[in-house]
Amino acid sequence: MPVSQQDAQRDDVPTTGTPPSSEAPPDSQTSSTPGGPSQRRRWIGIGVGLLLVAAGVFFAGAVPQQGDHYGFWSVVPPLVAIVLAFWMREVVSALFIGVALGGVISGKLNVVQEFLIPAIGTEDFALILLVYLWSLGGLIGLWTRTGGAMRFAEWAGERLVRGPRSAKFFAWLMGLIFHQGGTVSTVLTGATARPINDEQDVAHEELAYMVDSTASPAATLIPFNVWPIYIGGLVAGTIPLFETAEDGIGFFFSALPLNFYAIFAVLLTLLFAWEKLPAGLLGGKMRAARRRARQAGRLNRAGASPMAADELTELDVPDGYRPGLVDFFGPLGVLLGVAIIPYLVTYFILGRTEDPLLPIAGAFVLTVLAAIGIALAKGMALQDAIDGFIDGCKGVTIGAIILALAVTLKEVASEVGTAAYVTAAVGDVIVPAALPALLMVLCLLIAFATGTSWGTYAVVFPVAMPLAWTVLPEPFFITLCFAAVVGGAVMGDQCSPISDTTILSSLATGCDLMDHVYTQLPLALLAGTLAAGLYTLLVLVFV
């Protein structure tokens, strides 16, 4: 039976008397309702933050400096940013309030002139924004116009899928291929894998977990994307190991084998796809979903409110343009041939690290130009190609804003001596064996509450790295702590019901949002527990 007919029989039959397309994400209903709990919480948080800043203006410059820090006041800017991020579940305003408080404490009230402009005017920030964020975002936007990624998925799916297990394996493979993480990978993976998995009676809860667990976790393991660039910018200058953004990016690559949460998440997802995990590890809700789909052919539970995602899964390919494999492989071939393969040879085989980013930076631009050139050669109008590129750039705007505020908060923390105070206050108190696991749990909680891993990195990394260096300035220990922050934030983001990747995984697969949250929690917690335990064990044995 054609997939489209089967979709009509299974997914378009409302189970609650209301068409799925009329349902909105539960959290969006709450947050958009005037006076709703989330909205009130945000306004209260912003009000409290502004009151703190206003009250602090009266004491600006009056805080006594104690050597190279301001005592407890030195931790107030990042601490307030973290608390407000928890409370408001929103990072941008929390970061800005933290920056403003830093200006009050240091006596430099013009934070735009003193901190923001110097922070975002650096060469490192320009490289990240112009070359990596916009180039990669533009490439993905072009794929929505050319349909190249979707065409490849269709081609591969026809040759790989023979039943439920191979259908889920196909979803796992697509998650690795579309490994940029965030909204793009969830939408592309879900949109390409759903028709195939629906045909093979794979429950939408199963598919949503596959899509979500191979989004950000895979992006941190296959880091030929903006993740190492973003994190490298955050950690630059925090400790002697990270003097520049390039140092941070190189350290990200060296820490890949210790990114245990991402490793366990991707491996557990593969075992889940092949149905090799013991049933007891899946959780009762996931076992029930699998049994319901296989035995009764019902892809959602009775009473579920699956969220339609037609506007997210439909490509915007111009009339008359025929998507082909060259639209996908052509740009990737340029990226591989110009930058990634030479980088791997230079870094891992020859053992040299000089100027590793120069060819990669240029290759990203060449990749975008190649994608545009291929589209124009196949008959696409220049305006359509440019529109696709611009739409892709728009998708990374929030990342650029968060990064700008994050690097500014880092400058503020340096000005008020946050690291120096933390060093003096707790450097001799924390047990080294517990720190990586504690950092992972902290990031998990923040990312779960805010729904963002990148925002969590912004408020945690500038404090976590100096703290780890103070507790034990040993490279392997620093690597463990670094990887724990990366993995903990990804885990919290993946599990959070207010995360964009969680919501879009549900949308792209036609799954009820909370059904997805509940069914993936046992597997995500299993991966997180294994990771935290392994961090602690490695510190005890090798450090």
One Martini backbone bead per residue (centre of mass of N, CA, C, O) as a GRO file, in nm:
protein
  543
    1MET     BB    1   0.096   0.035   0.022
    2PRO     BB    2   0.090   0.348   0.011
    3VAL     BB    3   0.193   0.575   0.228
    4SER     BB    4  -0.032   0.791   0.200
    5GLN     BB    5  -0.268   0.595   0.262
    6GLN     BB    6  -0.169   0.501   0.538
    7ASP     BB    7  -0.169   0.775   0.671
    8ALA     BB    8  -0.473   0.821   0.639
    9GLN     BB    9  -0.560   0.573   0.817
   10ARG     BB   10  -0.378   0.642   1.085
   11ASP     BB   11  -0.326   0.975   1.132
   12ASP     BB   12  -0.619   1.116   1.042
   13VAL     BB   13  -0.751   0.980   1.288
   14PRO     BB   14  -0.918   1.096   1.537
   15THR     BB   15  -0.896   1.034   1.903
   16THR     BB   16  -1.051   1.323   2.029
   17GLY     BB   17  -1.231   1.490   1.800
   18THR     BB   18  -0.959   1.632   1.698
   19PRO     BB   19  -0.762   1.755   1.491
   20PRO     BB   20  -0.426   1.756   1.500
   21SER     BB   21  -0.380   2.045   1.368
   22SER     BB   22  -0.530   2.196   1.622
   23GLU     BB   23  -0.291   2.142   1.785
   24ALA     BB   24  -0.092   2.261   2.048
   25PRO     BB   25   0.156   2.315   2.230
   26PRO     BB   26   0.134   2.320   2.560
   27ASP     BB   27   0.351   2.544   2.617
   28SER     BB   28   0.234   2.754   2.420
   29GLN     BB   29  -0.032   2.799   2.563
   30THR     BB   30   0.085   2.903   2.825
   31SER     BB   31   0.285   3.132   2.725
   32SER     BB   32   0.058   3.293   2.540
   33THR     BB   33  -0.112   3.343   2.783
   34PRO     BB   34  -0.237   3.582   2.949
   35GLY     BB   35  -0.121   3.523   3.272
   36GLY     BB   36   0.035   3.287   3.265
   37PRO     BB   37   0.271   3.116   3.429
   38SER     BB   38   0.511   3.170   3.236
   39GLN     BB   39   0.462   3.472   3.195
   40ARG     BB   40   0.479   3.556   3.491
   41ARG     BB   41   0.761   3.447   3.546
   42ARG     BB   42   0.907   3.631   3.346
   43TRP     BB   43   0.817   3.906   3.459
   44ILE     BB   44   0.928   3.862   3.739
   45GLY     BB   45   1.219   3.812   3.661
   46ILE     BB   46   1.265   4.081   3.517
   47GLY     BB   47   1.184   4.261   3.755
   48VAL     BB   48   1.399   4.163   3.952
   49GLY     BB   49   1.643   4.228   3.779
   50LEU     BB   50   1.586   4.536   3.746
   51LEU     BB   51   1.587   4.599   4.048
   52LEU     BB   52   1.876   4.517   4.097
   53VAL     BB   53   1.997   4.722   3.906
   54ALA     BB   54   1.870   4.979   4.021
   55ALA     BB   55   1.986   4.943   4.307
   56GLY     BB   56   2.288   4.928   4.210
   57VAL     BB   57   2.328   5.219   4.104
   58PHE     BB   58   2.365   5.345   4.394
   59PHE     BB   59   2.643   5.140   4.418
   60ALA     BB   60   2.821   5.227   4.205
   61GLY     BB   61   3.159   5.169   4.287
   62ALA     BB   62   3.119   5.073   4.612
   63VAL     BB   63   3.249   4.811   4.578
   64PRO     BB   64   3.485   4.641   4.729
   65GLN     BB   65   3.807   4.562   4.651
   66GLN     BB   66   3.980   4.227   4.658
   67GLY     BB   67   4.204   4.274   4.465
   68ASP     BB   68   4.087   4.058   4.194
   69HIS     BB   69   3.811   4.108   4.357
   70TYR     BB   70   3.451   4.129   4.509
   71GLY     BB   71   3.387   3.883   4.624
   72PHE     BB   72   3.069   3.777   4.614
   73TRP     BB   73   3.005   3.979   4.377
   74SER     BB   74   3.158   3.814   4.151
   75VAL     BB   75   2.907   3.590   4.127
   76VAL     BB   76   2.644   3.742   4.055
   77PRO     BB   77   2.613   3.754   3.749
   78PRO     BB   78   2.609   3.441   3.685
   79LEU     BB   79   2.405   3.363   3.906
   80VAL     BB   80   2.165   3.530   3.805
   81ALA     BB   81   2.156   3.408   3.523
   82ILE     BB   82   2.091   3.121   3.618
   83VAL     BB   83   1.837   3.173   3.789
   84LEU     BB   84   1.673   3.315   3.563
   85ALA     BB   85   1.682   3.080   3.367
   86PHE     BB   86   1.520   2.897   3.546
   87TRP     BB   87   1.269   3.078   3.597
   88MET     BB   88   1.209   3.179   3.281
   89ARG     BB   89   1.311   2.996   3.046
   90GLU     BB   90   1.531   3.224   2.958
   91VAL     BB   91   1.841   3.362   2.833
   92VAL     BB   92   1.880   3.648   2.721
   93SER     BB   93   1.782   3.821   2.965
   94ALA     BB   94   1.965   3.687   3.174
   95LEU     BB   95   2.233   3.776   3.047
   96PHE     BB   96   2.184   4.082   3.049
   97ILE     BB   97   2.150   4.114   3.355
   98GLY     BB   98   2.432   4.010   3.422
   99VAL     BB   99   2.581   4.234   3.275
  100ALA     BB  100   2.459   4.474   3.431
  101LEU     BB  101   2.566   4.389   3.710
  102GLY     BB  102   2.864   4.405   3.632
  103GLY     BB  103   2.860   4.712   3.585
  104VAL     BB  104   2.784   4.790   3.873
  105ILE     BB  105   3.020   4.655   4.031
  106SER     BB  106   3.254   4.799   3.847
  107GLY     BB  107   3.140   5.097   3.755
  108LYS     BB  108   3.029   5.017   3.446
  109LEU     BB  109   2.734   5.120   3.310
  110ASN     BB  110   2.837   5.114   3.007
  111VAL     BB  111   2.806   4.811   2.870
  112VAL     BB  112   2.824   4.859   2.571
  113GLN     BB  113   3.104   5.005   2.567
  114GLU     BB  114   3.270   4.818   2.777
  115PHE     BB  115   3.162   4.513   2.663
  116LEU     BB  116   2.999   4.450   2.403
  117ILE     BB  117   3.173   4.570   2.177
  118PRO     BB  118   3.446   4.432   2.246
  119ALA     BB  119   3.338   4.137   2.229
  120ILE     BB  120   3.202   4.154   1.922
  121GLY     BB  121   3.482   4.289   1.790
  122THR     BB  122   3.619   4.035   1.743
  123GLU     BB  123   3.766   3.801   1.543
  124ASP     BB  124   3.633   3.549   1.658
  125PHE     BB  125   3.337   3.640   1.629
  126ALA     BB  126   3.342   3.697   1.325
  127LEU     BB  127   3.411   3.410   1.238
  128ILE     BB  128   3.165   3.269   1.357
  129LEU     BB  129   2.941   3.438   1.223
  130LEU     BB  130   3.021   3.464   0.913
  131VAL     BB  131   3.132   3.171   0.845
  132TYR     BB  132   2.968   2.957   1.017
  133LEU     BB  133   2.679   3.033   1.078
  134TRP     BB  134   2.596   3.149   0.794
  135SER     BB  135   2.702   2.929   0.608
  136LEU     BB  136   2.555   2.684   0.728
  137GLY     BB  137   2.272   2.802   0.730
  138GLY     BB  138   2.263   2.859   0.424
  139LEU     BB  139   2.293   2.566   0.328
  140ILE     BB  140   2.032   2.458   0.457
  141GLY     BB  141   1.847   2.656   0.311
  142LEU     BB  142   1.914   2.550   0.025
  143TRP     BB  143   1.799   2.262   0.070
  144THR     BB  144   1.499   2.362   0.081
  145ARG     BB  145   1.511   2.434  -0.232
  146THR     BB  146   1.647   2.171  -0.372
  147GLY     BB  147   1.603   1.885  -0.212
  148GLY     BB  148   1.864   1.712  -0.163
  149ALA     BB  149   1.823   1.572   0.115
  150MET     BB  150   1.555   1.431   0.044
  151ARG     BB  151   1.655   1.272  -0.201
  152PHE     BB  152   1.859   1.101  -0.048
  153ALA     BB  153   1.664   0.969   0.151
  154GLU     BB  154   1.493   0.825  -0.061
  155TRP     BB  155   1.717   0.662  -0.192
  156ALA     BB  156   1.812   0.512   0.067
  157GLY     BB  157   1.538   0.391   0.163
  158GLU     BB  158   1.488   0.197  -0.083
  159ARG     BB  159   1.766   0.018   0.009
  160LEU     BB  160   1.720  -0.044   0.342
  161VAL     BB  161   1.412  -0.118   0.378
  162ARG     BB  162   1.226  -0.419   0.544
  163GLY     BB  163   1.145  -0.306   0.838
  164PRO     BB  164   1.133  -0.184   1.152
  165ARG     BB  165   1.438  -0.195   1.204
  166SER     BB  166   1.538  -0.063   0.935
  167ALA     BB  167   1.371   0.194   0.971
  168LYS     BB  168   1.517   0.288   1.231
  169PHE     BB  169   1.799   0.283   1.112
  170PHE     BB  170   1.742   0.502   0.908
  171ALA     BB  171   1.689   0.721   1.118
  172TRP     BB  172   1.967   0.705   1.248
  173LEU     BB  173   2.126   0.774   0.990
  174MET     BB  174   1.993   1.051   0.941
  175GLY     BB  175   2.088   1.176   1.209
  176LEU     BB  176   2.393   1.166   1.124
  177ILE     BB  177   2.374   1.329   0.862
  178PHE     BB  178   2.183   1.542   1.024
  179HIS     BB  179   2.417   1.669   1.257
  180GLN     BB  180   2.371   1.977   1.348
  181GLY     BB  181   2.127   2.012   1.508
  182GLY     BB  182   1.832   2.078   1.616
  183THR     BB  183   1.588   2.178   1.403
  184VAL     BB  184   1.704   2.065   1.141
  185SER     BB  185   1.748   1.762   1.212
  186THR     BB  186   1.460   1.698   1.307
  187VAL     BB  187   1.311   1.772   1.050
  188LEU     BB  188   1.467   1.605   0.841
  189THR     BB  189   1.451   1.329   0.979
  190GLY     BB  190   1.144   1.315   1.025
  191ALA     BB  191   1.050   1.368   0.730
  192THR     BB  192   1.209   1.117   0.601
  193ALA     BB  193   1.125   0.877   0.812
  194ARG     BB  194   0.816   0.858   0.854
  195PRO     BB  195   0.697   0.712   0.603
  196ILE     BB  196   0.864   0.452   0.646
  197ASN     BB  197   0.774   0.390   0.944
  198ASP     BB  198   0.471   0.379   0.899
  199GLU     BB  199   0.478   0.133   0.702
  200GLN     BB  200   0.628  -0.044   0.958
  201ASP     BB  201   0.492   0.002   1.241
  202VAL     BB  202   0.609   0.262   1.387
  203ALA     BB  203   0.604   0.429   1.650
  204HIS     BB  204   0.608   0.761   1.727
  205GLU     BB  205   0.776   0.732   1.986
  206GLU     BB  206   1.014   0.590   1.858
  207LEU     BB  207   1.086   0.804   1.643
  208ALA     BB  208   1.121   1.050   1.827
  209TYR     BB  209   1.362   0.933   1.978
  210MET     BB  210   1.548   0.897   1.736
  211VAL     BB  211   1.555   1.196   1.654
  212ASP     BB  212   1.644   1.327   1.928
  213SER     BB  213   1.903   1.128   1.988
  214THR     BB  214   2.030   1.233   1.682
  215ALA     BB  215   2.100   1.529   1.723
  216SER     BB  216   2.285   1.666   1.943
  217PRO     BB  217   2.462   1.420   2.007
  218ALA     BB  218   2.574   1.395   1.715
  219ALA     BB  219   2.688   1.689   1.693
  220THR     BB  220   2.915   1.626   1.925
  221LEU     BB  221   3.053   1.378   1.748
  222ILE     BB  222   3.005   1.539   1.457
  223PRO     BB  223   3.188   1.843   1.448
  224PHE     BB  224   3.098   1.955   1.141
  225ASN     BB  225   3.013   2.240   1.286
  226VAL     BB  226   2.913   2.491   1.523
  227TRP     BB  227   2.981   2.377   1.805
  228PRO     BB  228   3.293   2.416   1.841
  229ILE     BB  229   3.281   2.718   1.781
  230TYR     BB  230   3.098   2.810   2.007
  231ILE     BB  231   3.254   2.685   2.249
  232GLY     BB  232   3.529   2.810   2.185
  233GLY     BB  233   3.429   3.103   2.242
  234LEU     BB  234   3.351   3.056   2.548
  235VAL     BB  235   3.647   2.940   2.656
  236ALA     BB  236   3.805   3.169   2.581
  237GLY     BB  237   4.022   3.270   2.846
  238THR     BB  238   3.954   3.096   3.112
  239ILE     BB  239   4.222   2.930   3.061
  240PRO     BB  240   4.536   2.839   2.965
  241LEU     BB  241   4.429   2.625   2.747
  242PHE     BB  242   4.226   2.886   2.646
  243GLU     BB  243   4.332   3.155   2.481
  244THR     BB  244   4.165   3.067   2.229
  245ALA     BB  245   3.932   2.957   2.010
  246GLU     BB  246   4.119   2.745   1.881
  247ASP     BB  247   4.178   2.595   2.140
  248GLY     BB  248   3.882   2.515   2.199
  249ILE     BB  249   3.835   2.355   1.939
  250GLY     BB  250   4.063   2.149   1.975
  251PHE     BB  251   3.953   2.043   2.248
  252PHE     BB  252   3.689   1.933   2.146
  253PHE     BB  253   3.818   1.708   1.977
  254SER     BB  254   3.983   1.573   2.213
  255ALA     BB  255   3.697   1.518   2.385
  256LEU     BB  256   3.522   1.307   2.232
  257PRO     BB  257   3.586   1.029   2.391
  258LEU     BB  258   3.444   1.184   2.667
  259ASN     BB  259   3.145   1.202   2.543
  260PHE     BB  260   2.937   0.999   2.699
  261TYR     BB  261   2.646   1.074   2.648
  262ALA     BB  262   2.653   1.075   2.339
  263ILE     BB  263   2.755   0.788   2.306
  264PHE     BB  264   2.523   0.643   2.460
  265ALA     BB  265   2.287   0.762   2.301
  266VAL     BB  266   2.365   0.651   2.020
  267LEU     BB  267   2.393   0.349   2.099
  268LEU     BB  268   2.109   0.310   2.221
  269THR     BB  269   1.963   0.385   1.959
  270LEU     BB  270   2.073   0.151   1.793
  271LEU     BB  271   1.967  -0.077   1.975
  272PHE     BB  272   1.675   0.013   1.951
  273ALA     BB  273   1.645  -0.025   1.648
  274TRP     BB  274   1.732  -0.347   1.675
  275GLU     BB  275   1.609  -0.464   1.940
  276LYS     BB  276   1.856  -0.518   2.189
  277LEU     BB  277   1.714  -0.423   2.429
  278PRO     BB  278   1.600  -0.461   2.720
  279ALA     BB  279   1.280  -0.419   2.818
  280GLY     BB  280   1.339  -0.292   3.107
  281LEU     BB  281   1.484  -0.021   2.975
  282LEU     BB  282   1.233   0.126   2.826
  283GLY     BB  283   0.972   0.119   2.959
  284GLY     BB  284   0.634   0.098   2.969
  285LYS     BB  285   0.550   0.306   2.744
  286MET     BB  286   0.732   0.197   2.516
  287ARG     BB  287   0.632  -0.092   2.515
  288ALA     BB  288   0.336  -0.019   2.451
  289ALA     BB  289   0.389   0.126   2.183
  290ARG     BB  290   0.513  -0.111   2.030
  291ARG     BB  291   0.280  -0.313   2.065
  292ARG     BB  292   0.055  -0.141   1.936
  293ALA     BB  293   0.184  -0.109   1.651
  294ARG     BB  294   0.232  -0.412   1.578
  295GLN     BB  295  -0.062  -0.531   1.649
  296ALA     BB  296  -0.265  -0.262   1.559
  297GLY     BB  297  -0.139  -0.009   1.391
  298ARG     BB  298  -0.101   0.213   1.619
  299LEU     BB  299   0.094   0.507   1.633
  300ASN     BB  300  -0.106   0.609   1.851
  301ARG     BB  301  -0.256   0.664   2.123
  302ALA     BB  302  -0.528   0.670   2.293
  303GLY     BB  303  -0.581   1.023   2.333
  304ALA     BB  304  -0.398   1.159   2.162
  305SER     BB  305  -0.205   1.470   2.048
  306PRO     BB  306  -0.105   1.504   1.761
  307MET     BB  307   0.137   1.688   1.576
  308ALA     BB  308   0.135   1.871   1.315
  309ALA     BB  309   0.395   1.923   1.019
  310ASP     BB  310   0.363   2.036   0.724
  311GLU     BB  311   0.530   2.311   0.733
  312LEU     BB  312   0.802   2.141   0.805
  313THR     BB  313   0.803   1.901   0.572
  314GLU     BB  314   0.780   2.105   0.349
  315LEU     BB  315   0.916   2.207   0.075
  316ASP     BB  316   1.069   2.500  -0.120
  317VAL     BB  317   1.041   2.414  -0.423
  318PRO     BB  318   1.057   2.519  -0.717
  319ASP     BB  319   0.913   2.534  -1.003
  320GLY     BB  320   1.084   2.293  -1.211
  321TYR     BB  321   1.257   2.170  -0.994
  322ARG     BB  322   1.501   1.897  -0.973
  323PRO     BB  323   1.588   1.698  -0.749
  324GLY     BB  324   1.920   1.586  -0.649
  325LEU     BB  325   2.211   1.440  -0.546
  326VAL     BB  326   2.397   1.683  -0.617
  327ASP     BB  327   2.272   1.881  -0.405
  328PHE     BB  328   2.415   1.717  -0.171
  329PHE     BB  329   2.709   1.610  -0.265
  330GLY     BB  330   2.846   1.859  -0.376
  331PRO     BB  331   2.892   2.037  -0.120
  332LEU     BB  332   3.014   1.806   0.055
  333GLY     BB  333   3.256   1.756  -0.131
  334VAL     BB  334   3.387   2.026  -0.082
  335LEU     BB  335   3.418   2.005   0.225
  336LEU     BB  336   3.583   1.744   0.223
  337GLY     BB  337   3.813   1.820   0.014
  338VAL     BB  338   3.910   2.102   0.148
  339ALA     BB  339   3.892   2.029   0.478
  340ILE     BB  340   3.834   1.762   0.635
  341ILE     BB  341   4.043   1.567   0.524
  342PRO     BB  342   4.294   1.745   0.570
  343TYR     BB  343   4.245   1.775   0.873
  344LEU     BB  344   4.263   1.479   0.953
  345VAL     BB  345   4.545   1.433   0.846
  346THR     BB  346   4.689   1.657   1.006
  347TYR     BB  347   4.583   1.589   1.302
  348PHE     BB  348   4.584   1.254   1.318
  349ILE     BB  349   4.840   1.169   1.137
  350LEU     BB  350   5.062   1.412   1.154
  351GLY     BB  351   5.021   1.593   1.426
  352ARG     BB  352   4.913   1.874   1.327
  353THR     BB  353   4.789   2.232   1.418
  354GLU     BB  354   4.844   2.431   1.206
  355ASP     BB  355   4.605   2.612   1.079
  356PRO     BB  356   4.313   2.446   1.083
  357LEU     BB  357   4.088   2.683   1.011
  358LEU     BB  358   4.139   2.808   0.736
  359PRO     BB  359   4.024   2.590   0.540
  360ILE     BB  360   3.744   2.566   0.677
  361ALA     BB  361   3.646   2.852   0.640
  362GLY     BB  362   3.665   2.855   0.329
  363ALA     BB  363   3.491   2.596   0.279
  364PHE     BB  364   3.217   2.707   0.365
  365VAL     BB  365   3.195   2.913   0.140
  366LEU     BB  366   3.236   2.715  -0.098
  367THR     BB  367   2.989   2.542  -0.036
  368VAL     BB  368   2.776   2.758  -0.087
  369LEU     BB  369   2.863   2.826  -0.375
  370ALA     BB  370   2.815   2.540  -0.483
  371ALA     BB  371   2.512   2.525  -0.425
  372ILE     BB  372   2.438   2.766  -0.603
  373GLY     BB  373   2.568   2.671  -0.867
  374ILE     BB  374   2.400   2.413  -0.901
  375ALA     BB  375   2.122   2.546  -0.903
  376LEU     BB  376   2.171   2.730  -1.149
  377ALA     BB  377   2.252   2.504  -1.352
  378LYS     BB  378   1.948   2.369  -1.306
  379GLY     BB  379   1.748   2.653  -1.312
  380MET     BB  380   1.760   2.837  -1.081
  381ALA     BB  381   1.684   3.114  -0.943
  382LEU     BB  382   1.864   3.345  -0.782
  383GLN     BB  383   1.646   3.438  -0.578
  384ASP     BB  384   1.587   3.155  -0.459
  385ALA     BB  385   1.871   3.103  -0.352
  386ILE     BB  386   1.893   3.353  -0.172
  387ASP     BB  387   1.646   3.293   0.002
  388GLY     BB  388   1.756   3.032   0.120
  389PHE     BB  389   2.006   3.152   0.253
  390ILE     BB  390   1.858   3.357   0.434
  391ASP     BB  391   1.682   3.158   0.591
  392GLY     BB  392   1.924   3.012   0.717
  393CYS     BB  393   2.041   3.259   0.868
  394LYS     BB  394   1.796   3.306   1.052
  395GLY     BB  395   1.829   3.033   1.219
  396VAL     BB  396   2.108   3.167   1.373
  397THR     BB  397   2.036   3.422   1.540
  398ILE     BB  398   2.009   3.323   1.833
  399GLY     BB  399   2.298   3.222   1.851
  400ALA     BB  400   2.430   3.501   1.812
  401ILE     BB  401   2.304   3.640   2.056
  402ILE     BB  402   2.400   3.450   2.275
  403LEU     BB  403   2.699   3.477   2.212
  404ALA     BB  404   2.726   3.779   2.261
  405LEU     BB  405   2.635   3.766   2.563
  406ALA     BB  406   2.836   3.552   2.657
  407VAL     BB  407   3.103   3.703   2.595
  408THR     BB  408   3.024   3.941   2.772
  409LEU     BB  409   3.000   3.789   3.042
  410LYS     BB  410   3.293   3.702   3.036
  411GLU     BB  411   3.407   3.989   3.059
  412VAL     BB  412   3.270   4.053   3.325
  413ALA     BB  413   3.394   3.823   3.493
  414SER     BB  414   3.681   3.929   3.454
  415GLU     BB  415   3.641   4.213   3.582
  416VAL     BB  416   3.520   4.093   3.875
  417GLY     BB  417   3.659   3.809   3.948
  418THR     BB  418   3.523   3.524   3.950
  419ALA     BB  419   3.753   3.314   3.937
  420ALA     BB  420   3.914   3.421   4.179
  421TYR     BB  421   3.694   3.373   4.393
  422VAL     BB  422   3.642   3.074   4.346
  423THR     BB  423   3.927   2.991   4.408
  424ALA     BB  424   3.931   3.099   4.707
  425ALA     BB  425   3.661   2.952   4.813
  426VAL     BB  426   3.658   2.633   4.654
  427GLY     BB  427   3.930   2.498   4.568
  428ASP     BB  428   3.964   2.322   4.861
  429VAL     BB  429   3.670   2.162   4.875
  430ILE     BB  430   3.639   2.010   4.624
  431VAL     BB  431   3.604   1.702   4.498
  432PRO     BB  432   3.729   1.585   4.212
  433ALA     BB  433   3.550   1.322   4.166
  434ALA     BB  434   3.268   1.503   4.162
  435LEU     BB  435   3.271   1.731   3.943
  436PRO     BB  436   3.177   1.615   3.668
  437ALA     BB  437   2.898   1.515   3.770
  438LEU     BB  438   2.802   1.791   3.878
  439LEU     BB  439   2.814   1.942   3.608
  440MET     BB  440   2.614   1.760   3.463
  441VAL     BB  441   2.372   1.813   3.650
  442LEU     BB  442   2.361   2.116   3.622
  443CYS     BB  443   2.314   2.120   3.314
  444LEU     BB  444   2.062   1.952   3.314
  445LEU     BB  445   1.883   2.148   3.479
  446ILE     BB  446   1.911   2.400   3.305
  447ALA     BB  447   1.824   2.278   3.028
  448PHE     BB  448   1.548   2.176   3.126
  449ALA     BB  449   1.440   2.465   3.215
  450THR     BB  450   1.521   2.619   2.925
  451GLY     BB  451   1.563   2.440   2.648
  452THR     BB  452   1.896   2.480   2.634
  453SER     BB  453   2.230   2.425   2.556
  454TRP     BB  454   2.361   2.692   2.470
  455GLY     BB  455   2.268   2.857   2.715
  456THR     BB  456   2.416   2.680   2.919
  457TYR     BB  457   2.700   2.729   2.819
  458ALA     BB  458   2.698   3.038   2.866
  459VAL     BB  459   2.666   3.009   3.200
  460VAL     BB  460   2.893   2.776   3.263
  461PHE     BB  461   3.177   2.779   3.128
  462PRO     BB  462   3.302   3.047   3.261
  463VAL     BB  463   3.300   2.882   3.545
  464ALA     BB  464   3.385   2.578   3.516
  465MET     BB  465   3.680   2.600   3.417
  466PRO     BB  466   3.809   2.757   3.653
  467LEU     BB  467   3.719   2.555   3.866
  468ALA     BB  468   3.868   2.306   3.756
  469TRP     BB  469   4.152   2.439   3.763
  470THR     BB  470   4.151   2.477   4.071
  471VAL     BB  471   4.109   2.187   4.167
  472LEU     BB  472   4.264   2.060   3.883
  473PRO     BB  473   4.551   2.128   3.680
  474GLU     BB  474   4.461   1.881   3.466
  475PRO     BB  475   4.400   1.786   3.151
  476PHE     BB  476   4.218   1.534   3.196
  477PHE     BB  477   4.025   1.668   3.396
  478ILE     BB  478   3.935   1.899   3.210
  479THR     BB  479   3.816   1.712   2.995
  480LEU     BB  480   3.597   1.587   3.170
  481CYS     BB  481   3.452   1.853   3.239
  482PHE     BB  482   3.397   1.945   2.955
  483ALA     BB  483   3.229   1.693   2.866
  484ALA     BB  484   3.013   1.715   3.090
  485VAL     BB  485   2.890   1.980   2.992
  486VAL     BB  486   2.814   1.895   2.710
  487GLY     BB  487   2.631   1.647   2.793
  488GLY     BB  488   2.436   1.771   3.004
  489ALA     BB  489   2.300   1.980   2.816
  490VAL     BB  490   2.193   1.779   2.606
  491MET     BB  491   2.016   1.615   2.796
  492GLY     BB  492   1.829   1.844   2.896
  493ASP     BB  493   1.728   1.926   2.616
  494GLN     BB  494   1.610   1.650   2.527
  495CYS     BB  495   1.402   1.627   2.788
  496SER     BB  496   1.265   1.888   2.735
  497PRO     BB  497   0.938   2.021   2.675
  498ILE     BB  498   1.065   2.326   2.584
  499SER     BB  499   1.219   2.223   2.357
  500ASP     BB  500   1.266   2.247   2.024
  501THR     BB  501   1.353   1.953   1.969
  502THR     BB  502   1.119   1.814   2.112
  503ILE     BB  503   0.887   1.945   1.955
  504LEU     BB  504   0.993   1.879   1.661
  505SER     BB  505   0.999   1.575   1.694
  506SER     BB  506   0.693   1.555   1.727
  507LEU     BB  507   0.605   1.699   1.472
  508ALA     BB  508   0.771   1.531   1.251
  509THR     BB  509   0.625   1.245   1.373
  510GLY     BB  510   0.330   1.274   1.504
  511CYS     BB  511   0.360   1.330   1.816
  512ASP     BB  512   0.307   1.339   2.131
  513LEU     BB  513   0.475   1.529   2.339
  514MET     BB  514   0.449   1.375   2.621
  515ASP     BB  515   0.499   1.098   2.508
  516HIS     BB  516   0.788   1.157   2.429
  517VAL     BB  517   0.899   1.237   2.703
  518TYR     BB  518   0.826   0.975   2.865
  519THR     BB  519   0.963   0.756   2.670
  520GLN     BB  520   1.270   0.883   2.676
  521LEU     BB  521   1.367   0.909   2.971
  522PRO     BB  522   1.485   0.627   3.047
  523LEU     BB  523   1.711   0.634   2.825
  524ALA     BB  524   1.846   0.901   2.902
  525LEU     BB  525   1.908   0.825   3.199
  526LEU     BB  526   2.089   0.591   3.133
  527ALA     BB  527   2.308   0.751   2.983
  528GLY     BB  528   2.367   0.950   3.218
  529THR     BB  529   2.449   0.746   3.436
  530LEU     BB  530   2.685   0.621   3.286
  531ALA     BB  531   2.846   0.881   3.252
  532ALA     BB  532   2.878   0.971   3.548
  533GLY     BB  533   3.014   0.710   3.647
  534LEU     BB  534   3.261   0.723   3.454
  535TYR     BB  535   3.380   0.986   3.548
  536THR     BB  536   3.432   0.903   3.841
  537LEU     BB  537   3.611   0.658   3.781
  538LEU     BB  538   3.839   0.806   3.622
  539VAL     BB  539   3.928   0.990   3.848
  540LEU     BB  540   4.000   0.767   4.057
  541VAL     BB  541   4.211   0.614   3.865
  542PHE     BB  542   4.379   0.865   3.689
  543VAL     BB  543   4.392   1.133   3.904
   0.00000   0.00000   0.00000
